[in-house]
């Protein structure tokens, strides 16, 4: 399945803030401000339940 969505670009206000994003194995992503995105449970682990 696929679909196309048309959107208008949104201009965001300029700030001096920046965030670095690090991609990894134990977590999918971790940002320099401390936000962590854990890896999703694999299908195999969910089927065992």
C-alpha positions, 0 to 999 in steps of 0.5 A: 500500500502506498499513498501520496500526501501534499502539504505546504511547507511550514516556516519555523522561527529561527532559534539558537537551539540545536540537537544532535541525533545519534543512531545506534543498536541498543536504542534506535536514536538518542538525542543530545538533549537526553531524549531516547527512542528504544528499539521496537519489540521484534515480531518474534518476541510479540508472538511468544506471548 
